[in-house]
Amino acid sequence: MTVSFCQDCSTKQFLTLFSASMPRHPMPPDRLTPRPGRLPERGPILDEDDMMKAIVFDRIGSPLDDFAVLHLREQPLPFAGAGEALIRMRSASINPGDFLFIQELYPAPKRPQYPQIGGNHGTGIIAEASPEVSLPPGTLVAFSYYNSWAEYAAVPAEWLIPLPADYPIEKAAQFMNLITAWDLLEQSGVEPGQWLALTAGNSAVATMVAQMARRRGVRVAAIVRRISAQRDLTGLGAELVIELSQPSKPISEQIDAMTGGKGVNAVIDSVGGPLLADLARSLSPGGKAIIYGGFGADPFALHNFDLLMKGSAISSYVYRYFFEPPKPQDRETLQAIIALTAPADFKVLSAGAHDLDDFRTAIDETLHRPERGKRFLRM
Ligand SMILES: NC(=O)c1ccc[n+]([C@@H]2O[C@H](COP(=O)([O-])OP(=O)(O)OC[C@H]3O[C@@H](n4cnc5c(N)ncnc54)[C@H](OP(=O)(O)O)[C@@H]3O)[C@@H](O)[C@H]2O)c1
């Protein structure tokens, strides 16, 4: 499968490439159907007349008007159907991908069904569940599905990732980013002592990759547009920070100096354009570049020989649970990610949590001041 997304909220250009063999899963069951009535097995916590707050949109949105389609609305609680759990949401992250969803840039079945609640990732507590669900009420779970920008979400149990009760909430709310960081590092094949270059080095995912890489003895160069006095990337795993707005030398020369002329063994990129082309040319023999986002608006240009003569490669990564839920055999990996990231010395960047009533601030800050860090909605 080859999928790449290119988006830039400031220029509003995009590019999507999807292969015909994209895996499918059935559309989720009637995600916004109001509850038909009290379930016989329903516990005493919730009443059929209960209402909840949700951030809803009724049509395709655009960053040009700061996603003015989004509205805070009171609506009936969702209904947990067969095999589903009703999650009392605690926190949901606001991610570049959530904006792609509102712009209808994701392929089917990741399409809004109007009226659609925003948000695709979050964490909460199981409030009640249908009899088929084995996870008990009270379990802290993370999920990447739909409808996370709301006080409650009905989610098929297979999409839920159970977490320890004391797992930090700002990590649980973006557990998808932690899984992504883990997978990117694995896919890069970079080994202890080798060099890894990360673009958008200030982003949440890049800082997670850097910390995971450092723990494996990988040497990390974080490439940023601007060095922020508020963010110590060397304390977040980077051995070297390259600032693009202050180019003392071309990036290829800086990489030569950094690696003693050997080149970087891997590049993990969410920017694209000329920067990716330069980095791909700076790969060491057999090196890999992985595309997982497309912040930049420009395409990249390479000659075939740029890759061929060194046996290097460019591939893409799509979140492993984008189209399909976790499998039982993934349990060990998910436990390893939880164990690695739970301790306080594994940092995630948080610029703050906002009540649903204040969602507009959270959206505006994410769009216009992403360098301040990730925003969360709290419920
Ligand atoms: N493929 C997947 O499955 C997958 C999964 C998760 C995330 N993603 C992608 O990963 C990327 C990072 O996500 P995130 O949640 O970590 O982002 P984030 O924390 O919101 O990233 C914010 C940072 O990105 C940098 N940035 C923003 N626009 C940029 C541009 N045009 N050029 C260069 N840098 C830019 C800025 O760095 P400076 O401070 O240097 O300006 C900013 O500090 C996104 O593209 C997202 O879509 C992909």
PDBQT file of the ligand as one rigid body, heavy atoms in Angstrom, charges set to zero:
ROOT
HETATM    1  N1  LIG A 401       1.157   8.759   8.909  1.00  0.00    +0.000 N 
HETATM    2  C1  LIG A 401       0.530   8.653  10.065  1.00  0.00    +0.000 C 
HETATM    3  O1  LIG A 401      -0.097   7.643  10.353  1.00  0.00    +0.000 OA
HETATM    4  C2  LIG A 401       0.593   9.800  11.022  1.00  0.00    +0.000 A 
HETATM    5  C3  LIG A 401       0.259   9.607  12.371  1.00  0.00    +0.000 A 
HETATM    6  C4  LIG A 401       0.380  10.709  13.237  1.00  0.00    +0.000 A 
HETATM    7  C5  LIG A 401       0.806  11.943  12.760  1.00  0.00    +0.000 A 
HETATM    8  N2  LIG A 401       1.080  12.057  11.430  1.00  0.00    +0.000 N 
HETATM    9  C6  LIG A 401       1.594  13.313  10.871  1.00  0.00    +0.000 C 
HETATM   10  O2  LIG A 401       2.726  13.655  11.630  1.00  0.00    +0.000 OA
HETATM   11  C7  LIG A 401       2.945  15.032  11.532  1.00  0.00    +0.000 C 
HETATM   12  C8  LIG A 401       3.212  15.550  12.936  1.00  0.00    +0.000 C 
HETATM   13  O3  LIG A 401       2.026  15.441  13.708  1.00  0.00    +0.000 OA
HETATM   14  P1  LIG A 401       2.022  16.052  15.181  1.00  0.00    +0.000 P 
HETATM   15  O4  LIG A 401       0.702  15.806  15.777  1.00  0.00    +0.000 OA
HETATM   16  O5  LIG A 401       3.242  15.581  15.871  1.00  0.00    +0.000 OA
HETATM   17  O6  LIG A 401       2.192  17.591  14.806  1.00  0.00    +0.000 OA
HETATM   18  P2  LIG A 401       2.339  18.856  15.749  1.00  0.00    +0.000 P 
HETATM   19  O7  LIG A 401       2.834  18.471  17.081  1.00  0.00    +0.000 OA
HETATM   20  O8  LIG A 401       1.084  19.642  15.641  1.00  0.00    +0.000 OA
HETATM   21  O9  LIG A 401       3.499  19.628  14.949  1.00  0.00    +0.000 OA
HETATM   22  C9  LIG A 401       3.739  20.971  15.150  1.00  0.00    +0.000 C 
HETATM   23  C10 LIG A 401       5.116  21.300  14.581  1.00  0.00    +0.000 C 
HETATM   24  O10 LIG A 401       5.195  20.974  13.203  1.00  0.00    +0.000 OA
HETATM   25  C11 LIG A 401       6.059  21.879  12.551  1.00  0.00    +0.000 C 
HETATM   26  N3  LIG A 401       5.457  22.344  11.325  1.00  0.00    +0.000 N 
HETATM   27  C12 LIG A 401       4.195  22.743  11.123  1.00  0.00    +0.000 A 
HETATM   28  N4  LIG A 401       4.025  23.117   9.848  1.00  0.00    +0.000 NA
HETATM   29  C13 LIG A 401       5.229  22.949   9.244  1.00  0.00    +0.000 A 
HETATM   30  C14 LIG A 401       5.701  23.179   7.929  1.00  0.00    +0.000 A 
HETATM   31  N5  LIG A 401       4.901  23.639   6.969  1.00  0.00    +0.000 N 
HETATM   32  N6  LIG A 401       6.973  22.904   7.664  1.00  0.00    +0.000 NA
HETATM   33  C15 LIG A 401       7.782  22.453   8.620  1.00  0.00    +0.000 A 
HETATM   34  N7  LIG A 401       7.398  22.204   9.888  1.00  0.00    +0.000 NA
HETATM   35  C16 LIG A 401       6.135  22.459  10.183  1.00  0.00    +0.000 A 
HETATM   36  C17 LIG A 401       6.271  23.062  13.457  1.00  0.00    +0.000 C 
HETATM   37  O11 LIG A 401       7.651  23.033  13.765  1.00  0.00    +0.000 OA
HETATM   38  P3  LIG A 401       8.541  24.368  13.854  1.00  0.00    +0.000 P 
HETATM   39  O12 LIG A 401       8.400  24.755  15.291  1.00  0.00    +0.000 OA
HETATM   40  O13 LIG A 401       9.904  23.950  13.482  1.00  0.00    +0.000 OA
HETATM   41  O14 LIG A 401       7.966  25.371  12.926  1.00  0.00    +0.000 OA
HETATM   42  C18 LIG A 401       5.396  22.764  14.660  1.00  0.00    +0.000 C 
HETATM   43  O15 LIG A 401       6.043  23.016  15.874  1.00  0.00    +0.000 OA
HETATM   44  C19 LIG A 401       1.714  15.624  10.860  1.00  0.00    +0.000 C 
HETATM   45  O16 LIG A 401       2.019  15.830   9.496  1.00  0.00    +0.000 OA
HETATM   46  C20 LIG A 401       0.699  14.513  10.999  1.00  0.00    +0.000 C 
HETATM   47  O17 LIG A 401      -0.287  14.568  10.000  1.00  0.00    +0.000 OA
HETATM   48  C21 LIG A 401       0.997  11.023  10.568  1.00  0.00    +0.000 A 
ENDROOT
TORSDOF 0
